[in-house]
Amino acid sequence: MNGFEEILRQKGFPRVGDVVRSRKHNSLWRVMDREVWRRVEEDPLTRETRVVPTFYVSFWRIKPGVAPGVGHMLGHVYTLNDDSFSSTWEVVSFH
């Protein structure tokens, strides 16, 4: 897992408990979970199956007076070549 932690750090992924801001909706979300998954897919050139590391991040929308984990939640899967996290989210606080 240490190699994956380094990849997550380099790509700017937040840690569990960090707060991020949605660039589209200007809303605050707390990172609730972060997992490494392995997805099996076919290589387009060789047609052989291969394992692709993916990173699942789940978010909980912060609203005043609402307990953590209650209310709107969402998750997204990112791959090694996916740089959409930084265009979608801004890390606003670290714990």
GROMACS elastic network, one bead per residue, 0.5 to 0.9 nm:
[ bonds ]
;  ai    aj funct       b0    kb
    1     4     6  0.51724   500
    1     5     6  0.62279   500
    1     6     6  0.87787   500
    1    36     6  0.83655   500
    2     6     6  0.63478   500
    2     7     6  0.87651   500
    3     6     6  0.52010   500
    3     7     6  0.64289   500
    3     8     6  0.87803   500
    4     8     6  0.61453   500
    4     9     6  0.85485   500
    4    36     6  0.75659   500
    4    53     6  0.86506   500
    4    55     6  0.89687   500
    5     8     6  0.50529   500
    5     9     6  0.61549   500
    5    10     6  0.86285   500
    6     9     6  0.50376   500
    6    10     6  0.61173   500
    6    11     6  0.85841   500
    7    10     6  0.50998   500
    7    11     6  0.61302   500
    7    12     6  0.86059   500
    7    13     6  0.88189   500
    7    80     6  0.81518   500
    8    11     6  0.52417   500
    8    12     6  0.62718   500
    8    13     6  0.53106   500
    8    14     6  0.79893   500
    8    15     6  0.89260   500
    8    55     6  0.82295   500
    9    12     6  0.51683   500
    9    13     6  0.59575   500
    9    14     6  0.77713   500
    9    15     6  0.88366   500
   10    13     6  0.77638   500
   11    80     6  0.87195   500
   11    83     6  0.75582   500
   11    85     6  0.83778   500
   11    86     6  0.83568   500
   12    85     6  0.81103   500
   12    86     6  0.73749   500
   12    91     6  0.85332   500
   13    57     6  0.87323   500
   13    85     6  0.74375   500
   13    86     6  0.82990   500
   13    91     6  0.83324   500
   14    17     6  0.82222   500
   14    18     6  0.59678   500
   14    19     6  0.79405   500
   14    20     6  0.78888   500
   14    31     6  0.72671   500
   14    34     6  0.87370   500
   14    57     6  0.89614   500
   14    91     6  0.67143   500
   14    94     6  0.77682   500
   15    18     6  0.56127   500
   15    19     6  0.89043   500
   15    31     6  0.69062   500
   15    32     6  0.87491   500
   15    33     6  0.82824   500
   15    34     6  0.73674   500
   15    94     6  0.76781   500
   15    95     6  0.83207   500
   16    19     6  0.87438   500
   16    30     6  0.77934   500
   16    32     6  0.54741   500
   16    33     6  0.56230   500
   16    34     6  0.64659   500
   16    57     6  0.87915   500
   16    95     6  0.86018   500
   17    30     6  0.59214   500
   17    31     6  0.52119   500
   17    32     6  0.61343   500
   17    33     6  0.82307   500
   17    94     6  0.74247   500
   17    95     6  0.63119   500
   18    29     6  0.84790   500
   18    30     6  0.57416   500
   18    31     6  0.55754   500
   18    32     6  0.83702   500
   18    91     6  0.73334   500
   18    92     6  0.77898   500
   18    93     6  0.57703   500
   18    95     6  0.57777   500
   19    28     6  0.66947   500
   19    29     6  0.56010   500
   19    31     6  0.62818   500
   19    59     6  0.89989   500
   19    62     6  0.88192   500
   19    90     6  0.86363   500
   19    91     6  0.60996   500
   19    92     6  0.57141   500
   19    93     6  0.52376   500
   19    94     6  0.67236   500
   19    95     6  0.84236   500
   20    27     6  0.83712   500
   20    28     6  0.57895   500
   20    29     6  0.53203   500
   20    30     6  0.62634   500
   20    31     6  0.74325   500
   20    59     6  0.87528   500
   20    89     6  0.60914   500
   20    90     6  0.53200   500
   20    92     6  0.52847   500
   20    93     6  0.70788   500
   21    24     6  0.87748   500
   21    25     6  0.82435   500
   21    26     6  0.59691   500
   21    27     6  0.55021   500
   21    29     6  0.61829   500
   21    30     6  0.88110   500
   21    88     6  0.84882   500
   21    89     6  0.55264   500
   21    90     6  0.51071   500
   21    91     6  0.63844   500
   21    92     6  0.65457   500
   22    25     6  0.54744   500
   22    26     6  0.50252   500
   22    27     6  0.53262   500
   22    28     6  0.64561   500
   22    29     6  0.74923   500
   22    88     6  0.61241   500
   22    90     6  0.66776   500
   23    26     6  0.53835   500
   23    27     6  0.78176   500
   23    87     6  0.74104   500
   23    88     6  0.54953   500
   23    89     6  0.55772   500
   23    90     6  0.68115   500
   24    27     6  0.82430   500
   24    88     6  0.69121   500
   24    89     6  0.83659   500
   25    28     6  0.88764   500
   27    61     6  0.74591   500
   27    62     6  0.78808   500
   28    60     6  0.85707   500
   28    61     6  0.60644   500
   28    62     6  0.56187   500
   28    63     6  0.80922   500
   28    92     6  0.86705   500
   29    32     6  0.89892   500
   29    59     6  0.58064   500
   29    60     6  0.52392   500
   29    62     6  0.52704   500
   29    63     6  0.88114   500
   29    73     6  0.86846   500
   30    58     6  0.84841   500
   30    59     6  0.54824   500
   30    60     6  0.52216   500
   30    61     6  0.64604   500
   30    62     6  0.66311   500
   30    68     6  0.85517   500
   31    34     6  0.76040   500
   31    57     6  0.70621   500
   31    58     6  0.59560   500
   31    60     6  0.65346   500
   32    57     6  0.76562   500
   32    58     6  0.55689   500
   32    59     6  0.54680   500
   32    60     6  0.64687   500
   32    68     6  0.89844   500
   32    69     6  0.78044   500
   33    56     6  0.78650   500
   33    57     6  0.57655   500
   33    58     6  0.52081   500
   33    59     6  0.73344   500
   33    75     6  0.88967   500
   34    55     6  0.70764   500
   34    56     6  0.56169   500
   34    58     6  0.65513   500
   35    54     6  0.84280   500
   35    55     6  0.58056   500
   35    56     6  0.51531   500
   35    57     6  0.66307   500
   35    58     6  0.89269   500
   36    53     6  0.69012   500
   36    54     6  0.58678   500
   36    56     6  0.63000   500
   36    57     6  0.89817   500
   37    52     6  0.83319   500
   37    53     6  0.59082   500
   37    54     6  0.50575   500
   37    55     6  0.59683   500
   37    56     6  0.70061   500
   37    77     6  0.88276   500
   38    51     6  0.59876   500
   38    52     6  0.55646   500
   38    54     6  0.58659   500
   38    55     6  0.85103   500
   39    50     6  0.81976   500
   39    51     6  0.55613   500
   39    52     6  0.51319   500
   39    53     6  0.63345   500
   39    54     6  0.67473   500
   40    49     6  0.64452   500
   40    50     6  0.55397   500
   40    52     6  0.61635   500
   40    53     6  0.88618   500
   41    48     6  0.83071   500
   41    49     6  0.54485   500
   41    50     6  0.55759   500
   41    51     6  0.65218   500
   41    52     6  0.72512   500
   42    45     6  0.86815   500
   42    46     6  0.80542   500
   42    47     6  0.54492   500
   42    48     6  0.54580   500
   42    50     6  0.60153   500
   42    51     6  0.86834   500
   43    46     6  0.55814   500
   43    48     6  0.54175   500
   43    49     6  0.59819   500
   43    50     6  0.63929   500
   44    47     6  0.55391   500
   44    48     6  0.80491   500
   45    48     6  0.82024   500
   46    49     6  0.85700   500
   52    79     6  0.76643   500
   52    80     6  0.82164   500
   53    78     6  0.89438   500
   53    79     6  0.64817   500
   53    80     6  0.69022   500
   54    77     6  0.64253   500
   54    78     6  0.55826   500
   54    80     6  0.67003   500
   55    76     6  0.81802   500
   55    77     6  0.54640   500
   55    78     6  0.50183   500
   55    79     6  0.61558   500
   55    80     6  0.81350   500
   56    75     6  0.68685   500
   56    76     6  0.56850   500
   56    78     6  0.63122   500
   56    79     6  0.88590   500
   57    74     6  0.85420   500
   57    75     6  0.55124   500
   57    76     6  0.55658   500
   57    77     6  0.64922   500
   57    78     6  0.79961   500
   58    73     6  0.71603   500
   58    74     6  0.56394   500
   58    76     6  0.64818   500
   58    77     6  0.88328   500
   59    69     6  0.89370   500
   59    72     6  0.85467   500
   59    73     6  0.55443   500
   59    74     6  0.53056   500
   59    75     6  0.59273   500
   59    76     6  0.85788   500
   60    68     6  0.73752   500
   60    69     6  0.60614   500
   60    70     6  0.78197   500
   60    71     6  0.73883   500
   60    72     6  0.60552   500
   60    74     6  0.66440   500
   60    75     6  0.88160   500
   61    68     6  0.85813   500
   61    69     6  0.83232   500
   61    70     6  0.86698   500
   61    71     6  0.70980   500
   61    72     6  0.56023   500
   61    73     6  0.61553   500
   61    74     6  0.83623   500
   62    66     6  0.74582   500
   62    67     6  0.86349   500
   62    68     6  0.74978   500
   62    69     6  0.89239   500
   62    71     6  0.85803   500
   62    72     6  0.85572   500
   63    66     6  0.56325   500
   63    67     6  0.83569   500
   63    68     6  0.89258   500
   63    71     6  0.85528   500
   64    67     6  0.84185   500
   66    69     6  0.84852   500
   66    70     6  0.65367   500
   66    71     6  0.74433   500
   67    70     6  0.56204   500
   67    71     6  0.82817   500
   68    71     6  0.82077   500
   69    72     6  0.81195   500
   69    73     6  0.75208   500
   70    73     6  0.80540   500
   78    81     6  0.81492   500
   78    82     6  0.58700   500
   78    83     6  0.80585   500
   78    84     6  0.79986   500
   78    85     6  0.77623   500
   79    82     6  0.51165   500
   79    83     6  0.82965   500
   80    83     6  0.79691   500
   82    85     6  0.76466   500
   83    86     6  0.65853   500
   83    87     6  0.75623   500
   84    87     6  0.51859   500
   84    88     6  0.61196   500
   84    89     6  0.84494   500
   85    88     6  0.52351   500
   85    89     6  0.57641   500
   85    90     6  0.83075   500
   86    89     6  0.53204   500
   86    90     6  0.63538   500
   86    91     6  0.86388   500
   87    90     6  0.78304   500
   91    94     6  0.76879   500
